[in-house]
Amino acid sequence: MNKLPFVVDAHTHLFNARYVPLQGILESWGIWKLPAKLISKLAYALTASSTLKERLESFSVATKTGATEKICNEFAHLVCVEIEHYLPGELREESSSNPELAKAYQEKFINSELYSVLREIHQYYGDSESARELELDYIETKLTFKAEMQVQDKLSGWFSGIHKMIERMLRRSLEFLEDAADKIDFVLNMLRSEVGILKRLKGYYGNFAENYVLFHYMMDMAHPFDDNPKYEFYDQQLERMTALENYSEGIVLGFSAFDPLRFVSQSATDRVLRDAIERSLEHGKAGFKFYPPMGYKPAGNEPPVERVVDYFLDFCVEHSIPVFTHCTPEGFQAYKGSGLNSDPDYWEQALTKTEQRKTMRLCFGHAGGGKRKMNGRWVKGWLAETEAEWNDPNNYARKVVELCRRYPHVYCDLSYLHEIVGSKKAQASLAKRLEIELTREATTDKPFKLADKLMYGSDWHMVSMVNDIEAYFGQIKDIFEKQKMQPFADKFYFKNALRYVDLEAYIKRAENVFSQDYIARLKEIRTNLM
């Protein structure tokens, strides 16, 4: 693949398992409550281990054939590797034998979060083999036995029962789950540290472009899933993500998240709302993600929710802070049907509440989406082949395009149109529709062109994109290499995204938060590309 000069991926995620209510997410996929609880506990125990960072950096699923089995096996093997991680250095040497160190190792391991989780998993998925390996004197006995083979080689045999137990739990949990391989790999990917996740994504973009910027979005999901993540959003998650952004030296621009239901449940005053919003901005965030499938809308809510939403949106409009919203009828839904809260019609209500609201800096993630089932029938979205399909009253994609063309600072990103991966027909449908919409001229009632509003995004590391970003980017690139599409490429790949985020204003806000190197790279981008 020939590299592009510059790309902005306007839609990525870099949080790991400790940032999300993982049990609630697993249950929303259809995994039963007990295995969802055990898998999430195991993931929390494994996340961000130095051992896992080394192993996971190079791990990804390149083929769908046998993918679920491969990922389950890798997940189970990581547990055994983590057990080894507790091993004192002296015992990792060949033929070493030290009963005192072995006993210390045993005590450290049995007091660990991982050991506690394994005992709990054993109650439901264990057998006599895993029972023996979890006995208190088992490891001490093994480590004091002098042998000629490497300790690392012995571990694979010593904990085969635990390995089988983890595989058994995962396979039973995933047996009837749609897209099981992608879903468990989504969890596996989130066992990485934040830096490990960023390195995996940088590995892709190092092959795609000479230079690149990644917009990443936090998610505040604790309230709708009634399950608290390991890291509290204010301030633990904010602190860690700001550190990651600074580490990136200007590659990563971060967006916070705003969940109005969090503040409704607290009966928050305007002062509390303002403090929360400003806290995110003080942590260097470029804007906010607003996620309606979590159980709220940009307009038309019950009065307590509407008050909080209005305060948030009015603040963002007053200070020209970008708002980014999910826009497909699906997603992480708090309850069945809550994805419909993303209908662009609600955003039109929000944009027209006051004259000032029309200047809102807003981006529709997924640009309305592709083919989706709504109210018992299929809507084609960006894959519409006829004008009748495009003009379907439930077509979010068309509604998004109309808002982009009507309002000065409304944008959209073309992310997670996963239907095109591996489908020439879907790719052709998307290419045809993009050509039609990008070549439309401005009119009196729609004074802006979509060509100045549409931007590239992936939505990595979400479920269907975690293993397919390379294929997705390649197929999008093929579309914009066509002769009629080439004039729009620079705007699509980076110019529109940099305008949406209002890079000049962001640099001024970020100068007191990030390092000189971070700010210098953004200033260089501003000078050379805008």
DRENTORDREN-640928 format. One record per residue (C-alpha): residue in one letter; x, y, z. Coordinates in steps of 0.02 Angstrom, whole numbers, always signed. Layout:
(site A,(X,Y,Z));
...
This chain:
(site M,(+0,+0,+0));
(site N,(+71,+170,-52));
(site K,(+79,+288,+95));
(site L,(-22,+449,+97));
(site P,(+71,+608,+147));
(site F,(-44,+648,+295));
(site V,(-199,+572,+375));
(site V,(-308,+619,+522));
(site D,(-407,+473,+592));
(site A,(-548,+575,+667));
(site H,(-622,+429,+764));
(site T,(-518,+313,+874));
(site H,(-521,+245,+1052));
(site L,(-368,+212,+1161));
(site F,(-444,+164,+1329));
(site N,(-417,-9,+1403));
(site A,(-524,-127,+1505));
(site R,(-505,-26,+1665));
(site Y,(-596,+123,+1587));
(site V,(-760,+36,+1546));
(site P,(-896,-61,+1639));
(site L,(-841,-220,+1554));
(site Q,(-966,-337,+1635));
(site G,(-1110,-228,+1577));
(site I,(-1042,-224,+1399));
(site L,(-1021,-414,+1394));
(site E,(-1199,-438,+1456));
(site S,(-1263,-317,+1323));
(site W,(-1185,-431,+1192));
(site G,(-1286,-578,+1258));
(site I,(-1158,-661,+1373));
(site W,(-1241,-725,+1530));
(site K,(-1216,-630,+1692));
(site L,(-1101,-756,+1779));
(site P,(-973,-780,+1639));
(site A,(-982,-594,+1600));
(site K,(-936,-559,+1781));
(site L,(-793,-686,+1781));
(site I,(-721,-631,+1613));
(site S,(-724,-448,+1665));
(site K,(-639,-489,+1831));
(site L,(-506,-588,+1740));
(site A,(-479,-446,+1616));
(site Y,(-459,-319,+1757));
(site A,(-331,-432,+1841));
(site L,(-231,-450,+1680));
(site T,(-239,-272,+1613));
(site A,(-80,-171,+1600));
(site S,(+42,-305,+1658));
(site S,(+216,-275,+1588));
(site T,(+219,-457,+1531));
(site L,(+58,-434,+1433));
(site K,(+123,-279,+1348));
(site E,(+268,-377,+1277));
(site R,(+161,-523,+1218));
(site L,(+15,-423,+1151));
(site E,(+113,-295,+1050));
(site S,(+131,-416,+905));
(site F,(-30,-513,+927));
(site S,(-174,-486,+807));
(site V,(-292,-598,+711));
(site A,(-253,-594,+525));
(site T,(-384,-720,+469));
(site K,(-562,-764,+518));
(site T,(-528,-951,+498));
(site G,(-517,-1025,+672));
(site A,(-507,-849,+744));
(site T,(-616,-883,+897));
(site E,(-514,-1037,+945));
(site K,(-351,-943,+919));
(site I,(-405,-796,+1026));
(site C,(-473,-907,+1165));
(site N,(-310,-1002,+1166));
(site E,(-209,-841,+1173));
(site F,(-317,-772,+1313));
(site A,(-291,-932,+1414));
(site H,(-105,-932,+1379));
(site L,(-92,-752,+1441));
(site V,(-157,-810,+1609));
(site C,(-15,-936,+1621));
(site V,(+109,-803,+1567));
(site E,(+44,-688,+1703));
(site I,(+68,-826,+1832));
(site E,(+248,-837,+1774));
(site H,(+262,-648,+1794));
(site Y,(+253,-673,+1983));
(site L,(+409,-781,+1975));
(site P,(+566,-709,+2059));
(site G,(+707,-682,+1935));
(site E,(+819,-811,+2015));
(site L,(+692,-948,+1985));
(site R,(+682,-909,+1800));
(site E,(+859,-971,+1775));
(site E,(+883,-1145,+1707));
(site S,(+901,-1283,+1839));
(site S,(+881,-1160,+1983));
(site S,(+811,-1219,+2149));
(site N,(+775,-1107,+2297));
(site P,(+641,-1165,+2420));
(site E,(+634,-997,+2511));
(site L,(+606,-898,+2351));
(site A,(+480,-1027,+2293));
(site K,(+381,-1005,+2454));
(site A,(+387,-815,+2438));
(site Y,(+324,-830,+2259));
(site Q,(+184,-943,+2314));
(site E,(+128,-819,+2449));
(site K,(+134,-673,+2326));
(site F,(+32,-767,+2198));
(site I,(-104,-834,+2315));
(site N,(-130,-657,+2383));
(site S,(-151,-585,+2209));
(site E,(-310,-526,+2123));
(site L,(-275,-651,+1985));
(site Y,(-270,-801,+2103));
(site S,(-435,-746,+2183));
(site V,(-518,-735,+2011));
(site L,(-450,-905,+1958));
(site R,(-520,-986,+2116));
(site E,(-689,-909,+2076));
(site I,(-684,-968,+1895));
(site H,(-636,-1142,+1954));
(site Q,(-799,-1155,+2052));
(site Y,(-896,-1151,+1889));
(site Y,(-778,-1209,+1752));
(site G,(-641,-1306,+1841));
(site D,(-602,-1491,+1856));
(site S,(-484,-1601,+1957));
(site E,(-335,-1542,+1853));
(site S,(-363,-1357,+1885));
(site A,(-405,-1395,+2067));
(site R,(-235,-1476,+2092));
(site E,(-144,-1330,+2010));
(site L,(-231,-1205,+2125));
(site E,(-185,-1299,+2284));
(site L,(-78,-1196,+2403));
(site D,(+73,-1310,+2401));
(site Y,(+68,-1355,+2215));
(site I,(+177,-1213,+2149));
(site E,(+301,-1224,+2293));
(site T,(+323,-1409,+2259));
(site K,(+352,-1378,+2074));
(site L,(+474,-1236,+2098));
(site T,(+582,-1329,+2223));
(site F,(+597,-1476,+2105));
(site K,(+764,-1463,+2016));
(site A,(+750,-1503,+1831));
(site E,(+853,-1472,+1677));
(site M,(+718,-1391,+1572));
(site Q,(+685,-1204,+1573));
(site V,(+558,-1144,+1701));
(site Q,(+465,-1057,+1558));
(site D,(+447,-1225,+1468));
(site K,(+386,-1309,+1627));
(site L,(+251,-1178,+1654));
(site S,(+155,-1226,+1498));
(site G,(+138,-1401,+1569));
(site W,(+120,-1352,+1752));
(site F,(-35,-1246,+1720));
(site S,(-116,-1342,+1578));
(site G,(-269,-1370,+1687));
(site I,(-290,-1183,+1716));
(site H,(-262,-1153,+1529));
(site K,(-400,-1278,+1486));
(site M,(-515,-1202,+1617));
(site I,(-502,-1027,+1543));
(site E,(-528,-1092,+1366));
(site R,(-679,-1191,+1426));
(site M,(-758,-1036,+1505));
(site L,(-729,-929,+1351));
(site R,(-790,-1057,+1225));
(site R,(-950,-1092,+1321));
(site S,(-982,-906,+1341));
(site L,(-954,-869,+1156));
(site E,(-1037,-1024,+1084));
(site F,(-1192,-938,+1016));
(site L,(-1124,-760,+1006));
(site E,(-1126,-670,+839));
(site D,(-954,-602,+788));
(site A,(-879,-694,+936));
(site A,(-699,-682,+873));
(site D,(-705,-493,+853));
(site K,(-791,-470,+1021));
(site I,(-668,-572,+1123));
(site D,(-523,-493,+1028));
(site F,(-596,-323,+1076));
(site V,(-577,-379,+1257));
(site L,(-405,-454,+1224));
(site N,(-346,-292,+1143));
(site M,(-403,-195,+1296));
(site L,(-290,-298,+1409));
(site R,(-149,-190,+1343));
(site S,(-89,-37,+1436));
(site E,(-141,+129,+1361));
(site V,(+31,+145,+1282));
(site G,(+18,-33,+1214));
(site I,(-148,+7,+1130));
(site L,(-76,+166,+1055));
(site K,(+75,+71,+990));
(site R,(-38,-55,+902));
(site L,(-135,+84,+816));
(site K,(+25,+178,+770));
(site G,(+87,+16,+692));
(site Y,(-58,+23,+569));
(site Y,(-41,+207,+528));
(site G,(+146,+193,+506));
(site N,(+102,+87,+355));
(site F,(-39,+201,+296));
(site A,(+38,+375,+300));
(site E,(+201,+471,+314));
(site N,(+124,+576,+453));
(site Y,(-39,+563,+548));
(site V,(-145,+627,+692));
(site L,(-268,+524,+793));
(site F,(-423,+596,+876));
(site H,(-470,+482,+1021));
(site Y,(-631,+483,+1120));
(site M,(-663,+438,+1301));
(site M,(-828,+356,+1352));
(site D,(-918,+385,+1517));
(site M,(-1020,+225,+1527));
(site A,(-1039,+193,+1714));
(site H,(-1217,+256,+1736));
(site P,(-1312,+168,+1594));
(site F,(-1230,-1,+1625));
(site D,(-1246,+13,+1815));
(site D,(-1069,-56,+1831));
(site N,(-922,+51,+1885));
(site P,(-758,+37,+1790));
(site K,(-595,+12,+1884));
(site Y,(-542,+191,+1847));
(site E,(-660,+330,+1900));
(site F,(-696,+453,+1759));
(site Y,(-664,+612,+1858));
(site D,(-514,+625,+1880));
(site Q,(-426,+457,+1862));
(site Q,(-470,+425,+1680));
(site L,(-440,+606,+1633));
(site E,(-268,+608,+1714));
(site R,(-212,+448,+1629));
(site M,(-274,+497,+1456));
(site T,(-192,+668,+1469));
(site A,(-29,+580,+1510));
(site L,(-52,+468,+1357));
(site E,(-84,+618,+1245));
(site N,(+71,+706,+1310));
(site Y,(+171,+545,+1281));
(site S,(+114,+546,+1099));
(site E,(+202,+714,+1067));
(site G,(+62,+785,+961));
(site I,(+0,+628,+876));
(site V,(-152,+606,+988));
(site L,(-288,+737,+1018));
(site G,(-406,+684,+1156));
(site F,(-591,+713,+1180));
(site S,(-675,+693,+1349));
(site A,(-853,+626,+1369));
(site F,(-1011,+702,+1441));
(site D,(-1150,+594,+1513));
(site P,(-1297,+702,+1570));
(site L,(-1375,+558,+1667));
(site R,(-1225,+556,+1785));
(site F,(-1268,+734,+1836));
(site V,(-1456,+711,+1840));
(site S,(-1431,+569,+1965));
(site Q,(-1330,+690,+2073));
(site S,(-1457,+833,+2056));
(site A,(-1307,+936,+1999));
(site T,(-1313,+1126,+2004));
(site D,(-1255,+1235,+1860));
(site R,(-1094,+1265,+1957));
(site V,(-1061,+1077,+1968));
(site L,(-1094,+1058,+1782));
(site R,(-977,+1199,+1738));
(site D,(-840,+1130,+1851));
(site A,(-852,+958,+1769));
(site I,(-844,+1030,+1593));
(site E,(-698,+1144,+1637));
(site R,(-606,+1002,+1722));
(site S,(-599,+909,+1557));
(site L,(-539,+1064,+1464));
(site E,(-407,+1094,+1597));
(site H,(-344,+918,+1559));
(site G,(-311,+971,+1380));
(site K,(-463,+893,+1298));
(site A,(-508,+958,+1126));
(site G,(-694,+930,+1149));
(site F,(-826,+807,+1210));
(site K,(-907,+647,+1153));
(site F,(-1097,+641,+1175));
(site Y,(-1169,+465,+1158));
(site P,(-1361,+461,+1144));
(site P,(-1380,+269,+1143));
(site M,(-1332,+278,+1328));
(site G,(-1509,+338,+1363));
(site Y,(-1523,+523,+1323));
(site K,(-1547,+639,+1173));
(site P,(-1481,+809,+1117));
(site A,(-1660,+875,+1129));
(site G,(-1831,+812,+1181));
(site N,(-1781,+735,+1348));
(site E,(-1876,+737,+1512));
(site P,(-1854,+909,+1597));
(site P,(-1714,+861,+1720));
(site V,(-1611,+784,+1580));
(site E,(-1652,+925,+1458));
(site R,(-1587,+1055,+1581));
(site V,(-1418,+968,+1595));
(site V,(-1404,+938,+1407));
(site D,(-1449,+1120,+1370));
(site Y,(-1319,+1184,+1492));
(site F,(-1185,+1074,+1414));
(site L,(-1226,+1117,+1233));
(site D,(-1243,+1304,+1270));
(site F,(-1073,+1304,+1356));
(site C,(-993,+1217,+1206));
(site V,(-1074,+1339,+1085));
(site E,(-1023,+1492,+1186));
(site H,(-841,+1436,+1194));
(site S,(-835,+1352,+1021));
(site I,(-793,+1182,+1097));
(site P,(-815,+1036,+976));
(site V,(-950,+908,+1014));
(site F,(-937,+734,+937));
(site T,(-1088,+620,+933));
(site H,(-1123,+439,+887));
(site C,(-1242,+431,+740));
(site T,(-1310,+262,+690));
(site P,(-1470,+180,+756));
(site E,(-1363,+52,+849));
(site G,(-1208,+54,+960));
(site F,(-1181,+23,+1146));
(site Q,(-1365,+33,+1192));
(site A,(-1419,+60,+1372));
(site Y,(-1581,-30,+1329));
(site K,(-1659,-103,+1173));
(site G,(-1703,+35,+1051));
(site S,(-1600,+172,+1135));
(site G,(-1491,+182,+979));
(site L,(-1635,+279,+901));
(site N,(-1590,+424,+1016));
(site S,(-1453,+460,+887));
(site D,(-1580,+514,+755));
(site P,(-1513,+674,+674));
(site D,(-1688,+748,+690));
(site Y,(-1653,+771,+876));
(site W,(-1495,+864,+833));
(site E,(-1590,+979,+716));
(site Q,(-1703,+1020,+864));
(site A,(-1548,+1057,+968));
(site L,(-1469,+1163,+831));
(site T,(-1624,+1271,+811));
(site K,(-1665,+1301,+995));
(site T,(-1580,+1471,+987));
(site E,(-1498,+1574,+851));
(site Q,(-1328,+1548,+932));
(site R,(-1350,+1358,+930));
(site K,(-1339,+1361,+740));
(site T,(-1153,+1394,+760));
(site M,(-1123,+1233,+859));
(site R,(-961,+1143,+814));
(site L,(-1031,+967,+792));
(site C,(-972,+805,+710));
(site F,(-1082,+654,+674));
(site G,(-980,+496,+701));
(site H,(-1013,+364,+566));
(site A,(-1104,+497,+462));
(site G,(-1268,+406,+494));
(site G,(-1201,+233,+455));
(site G,(-1229,+103,+321));
(site K,(-1360,-33,+305));
(site R,(-1462,-50,+465));
(site K,(-1627,-130,+513));
(site M,(-1752,-4,+582));
(site N,(-1931,-35,+632));
(site G,(-1926,-207,+553));
(site R,(-1856,-156,+384));
(site W,(-1686,-120,+308));
(site V,(-1625,+57,+277));
(site K,(-1474,+69,+162));
(site G,(-1389,+225,+231));
(site W,(-1228,+264,+137));
(site L,(-1252,+106,+34));
(site A,(-1412,+173,-46));
(site E,(-1411,+133,-232));
(site T,(-1564,+233,-285));
(site E,(-1631,+405,-243));
(site A,(-1784,+322,-167));
(site E,(-1672,+225,-47));
(site W,(-1569,+381,-8));
(site N,(-1727,+483,+26));
(site D,(-1798,+353,+145));
(site P,(-1871,+452,+293));
(site N,(-1770,+344,+413));
(site N,(-1604,+365,+322));
(site Y,(-1487,+442,+452));
(site A,(-1350,+464,+320));
(site R,(-1457,+580,+214));
(site K,(-1512,+678,+367));
(site V,(-1330,+702,+421));
(site V,(-1280,+764,+248));
(site E,(-1421,+891,+250));
(site L,(-1368,+958,+420));
(site C,(-1187,+970,+362));
(site R,(-1244,+1072,+212));
(site R,(-1358,+1184,+314));
(site Y,(-1251,+1235,+463));
(site P,(-1076,+1313,+458));
(site H,(-986,+1202,+584));
(site V,(-1076,+1035,+568));
(site Y,(-963,+893,+506));
(site C,(-968,+703,+491));
(site D,(-842,+561,+488));
(site L,(-851,+407,+377));
(site S,(-805,+277,+508));
(site Y,(-860,+98,+544));
(site L,(-948,+68,+378));
(site H,(-893,-110,+404));
(site E,(-1007,-178,+267));
(site I,(-878,-130,+135));
(site V,(-740,-240,+209));
(site G,(-721,-385,+89));
(site S,(-871,-332,-16));
(site K,(-839,-255,-186));
(site K,(-1026,-227,-209));
(site A,(-1043,-127,-48));
(site Q,(-884,-31,-88));
(site A,(-953,+13,-260));
(site S,(-1118,+71,-183));
(site L,(-1026,+182,-60));
(site A,(-913,+253,-196));
(site K,(-1062,+296,-306));
(site R,(-1156,+381,-164));
(site L,(-1002,+479,-109));
(site E,(-974,+542,-285));
(site I,(-1155,+602,-296));
(site E,(-1153,+691,-127));
(site L,(-978,+765,-137));
(site T,(-1010,+844,-307));
(site R,(-1173,+930,-257));
(site E,(-1158,+1119,-268));
(site A,(-1211,+1240,-132));
(site T,(-1388,+1307,-141));
(site T,(-1483,+1447,-56));
(site D,(-1557,+1334,+78));
(site K,(-1400,+1225,+89));
(site P,(-1256,+1350,+74));
(site F,(-1116,+1228,+120));
(site K,(-1040,+1083,+23));
(site L,(-1020,+910,+97));
(site A,(-846,+909,+20));
(site D,(-797,+1036,+154));
(site K,(-875,+935,+295));
(site L,(-840,+748,+270));
(site M,(-686,+672,+354));
(site Y,(-602,+503,+372));
(site G,(-619,+398,+531));
(site S,(-603,+215,+579));
(site D,(-683,+192,+752));
(site W,(-540,+76,+801));
(site H,(-532,-21,+922));
(site M,(-720,-54,+921));
(site V,(-777,-232,+891));
(site S,(-793,-249,+702));
(site M,(-644,-135,+668));
(site V,(-516,-205,+790));
(site N,(-447,-329,+662));
(site D,(-506,-247,+500));
(site I,(-436,-70,+503));
(site E,(-306,-111,+369));
(site A,(-437,-181,+250));
(site Y,(-556,-37,+287));
(site F,(-426,+97,+257));
(site G,(-371,+11,+97));
(site Q,(-547,+7,+26));
(site I,(-580,+189,+73));
(site K,(-414,+236,-7));
(site D,(-463,+144,-167));
(site I,(-621,+251,-177));
(site F,(-529,+416,-158));
(site E,(-397,+368,-286));
(site K,(-530,+368,-423));
(site Q,(-511,+516,-541));
(site K,(-675,+600,-494));
(site M,(-638,+581,-308));
(site Q,(-457,+642,-306));
(site P,(-504,+828,-291));
(site F,(-588,+790,-124));
(site A,(-450,+682,-48));
(site D,(-351,+811,+52));
(site K,(-507,+884,+130));
(site F,(-570,+710,+172));
(site Y,(-406,+644,+245));
(site F,(-355,+793,+352));
(site K,(-412,+970,+309));
(site N,(-593,+953,+365));
(site A,(-543,+866,+527));
(site L,(-420,+1004,+572));
(site R,(-554,+1136,+536));
(site Y,(-683,+1042,+640));
(site V,(-569,+1033,+792));
(site D,(-524,+1218,+766));
(site L,(-339,+1180,+782));
(site E,(-285,+1361,+810));
(site A,(-402,+1382,+959));
(site Y,(-356,+1211,+1027));
(site I,(-170,+1251,+1024));
(site K,(-202,+1406,+1130));
(site R,(-301,+1304,+1258));
(site A,(-174,+1163,+1261));
(site E,(-14,+1265,+1278));
(site N,(-20,+1264,+1468));
(site V,(-59,+1077,+1478));
(site F,(+60,+986,+1362));
(site S,(+247,+981,+1328));
(site Q,(+337,+1097,+1208));
(site D,(+362,+951,+1087));
(site Y,(+175,+914,+1086));
(site I,(+129,+1095,+1048));
(site A,(+270,+1115,+922));
(site R,(+205,+972,+815));
(site L,(+29,+1044,+813));
(site K,(+97,+1215,+765));
(site E,(+195,+1135,+623));
(site I,(+36,+1049,+562));
(site R,(-59,+1214,+572));
(site T,(+76,+1305,+473));
(site N,(+100,+1175,+337));
(site L,(-72,+1098,+312));
(site M,(-206,+1226,+351));
